[in-house]
Amino acid sequence: MKTLNDYMNIAYKFVIIEDKEEGGFTGYYPELSGCITCADTIEELMVMAEDAKREWIENSIKDGITIPEPPNYSGQFKLRVPKTLHKHLAEKAEMEGVSMNQYCVSILSKYA
């Protein structure tokens, strides 16, 4: 079982929203449902965010609530493509002098 410190060291995604009408910022952790805080400056928000995260995790541990963890992206996925597309990609990669993996990554990076 993980401790408070274990969870505090996990790099949860933190989303910041600027309030352009009234000023200030709101921030929340999408994986930690309801873990939200507000502040006047980004600097204050980051301090408040750590406090909110700590309180949220402490209360979840105390109440026996399962604490989610961010997804782990391996950098790999399997993709089935038509044979003609596979052939086209392999030929283009060969013309570029790179592996098909490198070629496909460059295409995905360009259009993602």
Secondary structure, 3 states (H helix, E strand, C coil): CCCHHHHHCCCCCCEEEECCCCCCEEEECCCCCCCEEEECCHHHHHHHHHHHHHHHHHHHHHHCCCCCCCCCCCCCCCCCCCHHHHHHHHHHHHHHCCCHHHHHHHHHHHHC
